[in-house]
Amino acid sequence: MTRPRPLIVMALPGESEGLIEAAGFAVLYTGLGKVNAAHGLTKAITEAKARGETYPYVLNLGSAGSHDFARGALVEADRFVQRDMDVTGLGFALGATPFEAMPATLETPRRFPHLPRATCGTGDSFLQAPSPIPCGLVDMEAYAYAKVCALDGVAFACVKYVTDGADDASCQDWQKHVIDAPHAFATLLKDYCSA
């Protein structure tokens, strides 16, 4: 029995280098940041529904910084927060979006239990310091993807490749290590398909 193949969503082609497509997966590249992520994935889901198609689930693969995990680690994110949503001045908790019922922390079931797990803090900044909200991973898109999926009733999963320590060397480290992410993701998907 073969596993259903998800729609894979990524920010940048450089995080895949064509290896994911070569493995037979559909890949959507949305660009950097929460707005691009939300727009791109919403459009893809809406267009699929218009064709009468549905995705078994959406899988975000991408790079992330971390104070908790070593460079080169693959980590499954199963909790998502907005590290840059700050309406504390009006009395709301850091990370909470005011005036909506959706919880500030989104949770998803695990699909890769052999990987370590972490909370991913998403924000529209390339973080070079500790996150204001505790989280094991930091990125710029995952929360937006997770929220779009939650709002549209599509299952979601996320695996990040740690490129940097979210510190003052992050810019150099990301550029140096992001080129290794495609091979790690291709191996993960090969193992996933053969399981």
C-alpha positions in Angstrom: 0.0 0.0 0.0 1.4 3.4 -1.0 1.1 6.4 1.2 -0.9 9.4 -0.1 1.4 12.1 -1.5 1.0 15.5 0.0 1.2 18.8 -1.7 4.6 20.1 -0.6 4.9 23.8 0.1 8.1 25.6 0.4 9.2 29.2 0.5 12.2 29.0 -1.9 13.3 26.8 -4.8 16.8 26.8 -3.2 15.4 24.7 -0.4 14.6 22.0 -2.9 16.9 22.4 -5.9 14.5 20.3 -7.9 15.2 17.2 -5.9 11.6 17.1 -4.4 10.0 17.3 -7.9 12.4 14.7 -9.2 11.1 12.4 -6.4 7.6 12.7 -7.9 6.1 15.2 -5.5 4.1 18.3 -6.4 5.8 21.4 -4.9 4.4 24.9 -4.4 6.8 27.7 -3.8 5.2 30.7 -2.2 8.1 33.1 -1.5 9.2 34.5 1.9 7.1 35.7 4.7 3.6 35.2 6.2 1.7 37.2 3.5 3.3 35.4 0.6 2.9 32.0 2.4 -0.8 32.6 3.1 -1.6 34.0 -0.3 0.2 31.2 -2.2 -1.3 28.3 -0.3 -4.8 29.7 -0.2 -4.7 30.2 -3.9 -3.5 26.6 -4.5 -6.1 25.1 -2.2 -8.9 27.2 -3.8 -7.9 26.3 -7.3 -7.7 22.6 -6.4 -11.2 22.7 -4.9 -12.5 24.4 -8.1 -11.1 21.4 -10.1 -12.8 19.0 -7.7 -9.5 17.9 -6.2 -8.3 17.8 -2.6 -4.9 17.3 -1.1 -4.5 14.4 1.4 -2.5 16.9 3.3 0.0 19.8 3.0 3.6 19.2 4.0 5.8 22.3 4.6 9.5 21.6 4.1 11.9 24.4 4.8 14.8 25.9 6.6 14.7 27.2 10.2 16.9 28.6 12.9 17.2 27.0 16.3 18.8 27.5 19.7 17.8 23.9 20.7 18.8 21.7 17.7 22.1 21.3 15.9 22.7 22.5 12.4 21.7 19.8 9.9 19.0 18.4 12.1 15.6 17.5 10.7 12.8 18.4 13.2 9.1 18.0 12.9 7.2 21.0 14.0 3.8 20.1 15.5 3.0 23.4 17.3 3.0 26.8 15.6 3.0 30.4 17.1 3.4 33.9 15.7 6.5 35.2 17.4 5.9 38.7 16.0 2.2 39.2 16.9 2.3 41.7 19.7 -1.0 43.3 20.9 0.1 43.3 24.5 -0.6 47.0 24.7 -4.4 46.2 24.5 -4.1 43.5 27.1 -3.7 40.4 24.8 -1.1 37.7 25.4 2.0 37.9 23.2 1.4 35.8 20.1 -2.4 36.0 20.3 -4.4 37.5 17.4 -7.1 39.6 18.9 -10.8 39.2 18.3 -10.7 35.7 16.8 -11.6 32.3 18.1 -8.5 30.5 16.8 -6.0 29.7 19.5 -2.7 31.5 19.6 -0.9 28.1 19.3 -1.9 25.9 16.5 -1.3 22.1 16.9 -1.1 19.4 14.3 -0.8 15.6 14.5 2.6 14.2 13.9 3.4 12.3 10.7 7.2 11.7 11.2 7.4 10.3 14.8 11.0 9.2 14.3 12.1 12.9 14.1 12.5 15.2 17.2 9.6 17.6 17.6 9.4 21.3 18.4 7.2 24.4 18.4 7.9 26.6 15.4 7.8 30.4 15.9 7.0 32.2 12.7 7.6 35.9 12.0 8.4 38.4 9.3 12.0 38.8 10.4 15.1 36.8 10.0 15.7 36.2 13.6 19.2 36.7 15.0 18.4 36.6 18.7 16.2 34.5 21.1 12.5 34.4 20.1 10.2 36.6 22.3 7.9 33.5 22.5 9.7 30.2 23.6 10.0 27.9 20.6 12.5 25.3 19.4 12.5 26.5 15.8 12.1 29.9 14.1 11.1 30.5 10.5 9.1 32.9 8.4 6.2 30.9 6.9 5.0 27.8 8.9 2.4 29.4 11.1 0.8 31.0 8.0 0.7 27.6 6.2 -0.7 25.9 9.3 -3.4 28.6 9.8 -4.5 28.5 6.1 -4.9 24.7 6.4 -6.8 24.9 9.6 -9.2 27.5 8.1 -9.7 25.4 5.0 -10.0 22.1 6.7 -6.8 20.6 5.2 -4.5 18.4 7.2 -1.0 19.9 7.7 2.5 18.7 8.6 5.9 20.4 8.8 9.5 19.3 8.8 12.3 21.9 9.1 16.0 21.6 8.3 18.1 23.5 10.9 20.5 25.9 9.1 21.5 28.2 11.8 21.4 29.0 15.5 19.1 32.1 15.3 22.0 34.2 16.5 24.4 36.8 15.3 26.0 34.3 12.8 22.6 33.3 11.3 22.9 35.2 8.0 26.2 33.5 7.2 25.2 30.1 8.5 21.9 30.1 6.6 23.6 30.8 3.3 26.3 28.2 4.0 23.9 25.4 5.2 20.7 25.9 3.2 22.3 24.2 0.2 22.3 20.9 2.3 18.6 21.0 2.9 17.4 19.6 -0.4 19.4 16.4 0.1 18.1 15.9 3.6 14.5 16.4 2.4 14.9 14.1 -0.6 16.2 11.3 1.8 13.3 11.9 4.2 10.8 11.6 1.3 12.5 8.5 -0.1 12.3 6.8 3.3 8.7 8.0 3.7 7.7 6.5 0.3 9.4 3.2 0.9 7.9 2.7 4.5 
